[in-house]
Every structure is written in structure tokens, then in C-alpha cells.
Amino acid sequence: MTVSGEGPLAPHRVAAAAAPAVDRLRLAIAGRARERLAPVLTQWDVGPRALQTVAMLRNTVPDRAVHRDHLGALFVYQPDGPAMVDEVIAQGLVHESPTGALRLTEAGRRIVGSIHRVTGDIAGELWSGREEHCATLAGLAGRVADAAARSGGGALSVLAPLAELPGATPALVLAERLTLLRFHRFDAHVAAWRAAGLTAGEVAGLPPGPVRDTVEEETNRRAGEPYEVLDPDERFAFCAGLGALPG
């Protein structure tokens, strides 16, 4: 098998191949988590939008601050992103300093604790009996995630570093590391369409053609950089391993 810079195991090609699997696995967990977190929403009188915002801050525990602008980068496709941040502040889930630094309040940290527990339960159920497989993939994902954290944009600066809690199962560790890789690609895509002179609204409706191809190629190039820490065999094992997981 060719493994040169243009071969199927080149970093940018691996990034393109891994992305659908990462999305599939993370969205499967997220969909189930929304259902199971419904009682938490009722208990804390929190709406789905607030839960989405607080979930993006789950790696800031116990007391890491992020800037409002960086959190806003996660909602670049949502015109009401600033309002979503204001909502969690008004509900007492997030505190904002005069300089725009955001920190979870005690109430926010309790909700984050529920998010971690539910995510761990779901990942454990989905990948039951595959603990060794998850541990192997988590090790590979961790190396890529560490490299990604050094080259990400505003969104990744909120998600990284990961808050890997004591006693976390291999399934939960893998799930959260995949989240970081997902948002590294998110930042790569935003950087790619901005470099092409597009807006969020324009790229959302971009038809097939040369401009779209250019944005996708640049996204893969940027998203592929962290995969350089893996050798070709490891890149193959990572993609194949993700594809073997149910979700």
C-alpha cells in the first residue's frame, strides 16, 4: 500500500476518512445523552440551549476560565450565539468577569458532572465488551488530540485541555478525545472557508464545485496536521478501529 504524502494514509487523507466515523460515534452518544439529561434540565430549570452551552464548557472544570469570544467561536454558525452565552450567565450557570473571562459556577459544575456521568454510561453501554479496543483507540486518539491542542483555533481552546476525571473508563476517555478531534476539524473548516473569503452563511449554502472542493481540501490539510504524530500503520489502525465501533 502506498504511504507517501499523497497516498491513502497521508495525514490529510486520514483526517478525511476519520471525520465521518468520529461524527457518527459522537453524535450517537450526544443523541442518547440529550434524552437522559432531561431530568437534569427539569431539576435545574435549564433549557436545551443552556445545556448545549454548558456542555461546551465541560472541560473547564474545576476552575479554568475561557474568554467569551472563544466560546462564541463554537457557535459561529448560530446567529444567536451571543444570546446563548448571555442566557447561561443570567441563569447563574456561568460567571463572567469584567474582562470577559467565563467560569462555571457551582450550579454549572454540577450540571457538567451529570454530563460526564451520562456520557460515560452511554459510551460504556455502546462499547460494552470492547474495553481493550477502546483503550487502544484512546491511546492513539490521545496522541493526536495532544497535537491538535497545539494547533487548534478558538473553539478548540475551549474544549482543550480535556478534563479527564479520575476513574474515567476507556470508553469515556475515548469519547471525549474524539470530541476534541471533532472540534479541531471544526476550527480547520472555519479557517478554510474564511481563507477563501466566505462567510458562515455563504459556506452553509455552497454548491458542489471548485470553491467547495478548495475549502474541503484546505480543511483536510489543516485537520490532518495532528495525525502526523502517528505512523502509517497507526493511522490505519485508528481509522479501522473507529469503523468497527457501534454507534
C-alpha positions, 0 to 999 in steps of 0.5 A: 500500500502506498504511504507517501504524502499523497497516498491513502494514509497521508495525514490529510487523507486520514483526517478525511476518512476519520471525520465521518466515523468520529461524527457518527460515534459522537453524535450517537452518544450526544443523541442518547445523552440529550434524552437522559439529561432531561431530568437534569434540565427539569431539576435545574430549570435549564433549557436545551440551549443552556445545556448545549452551552454548558456542555461546551464548557465541560472541560473547564472544570474545576476552575479554568476560565475561557474568554467569551469570544472563544466560546462564541467561536463554537457557535459561529454558525448560530446567529444567536450565539451571543444570546446563548452565552448571555442566557447561561450567565443570567441563569447563574450557570456561568460567571463572567468577569469584567474582562470577559473571562467565563467560569462555571459556577457551582450550579454549572459544575454540577450540571457538567458532572451529570454530563460526564456521568451520562456520557460515560454510561452511554459510551460504556453501554455502546462499547460494552465488551470492547474495553481493550479496543477502546483503550487502544483507540484512546491511546492513539486518539490521545496522541493526536488530540495532544497535537491538535491542542497545539494547533487548534483555533478558538473553539478548540481552546475551549474544549482543550485541555480535556478534563479527564476525571479520575476513574474515567473508563476507556470508553469515556476517555475515548469519547471525549478525545474524539470530541476534541478531534471533532472540534479541531476539524471544526476550527480547520473548516472555519479557517478554510472557508474564511481563507477563501473569503466566505462567510458562515452563511455563504459556506452553509449554502455552497454548491458542489464545485471548485470553491467547495472542493478548495475549502474541503481540501484546505480543511483536510490539510489543516485537520490532518496536521495532528495525525502526523504524530502517528505512523502509517500503520497507526493511522490505519489502525485508528481509522479501522478501529473507529469503523468497527465501533457501534454507534 
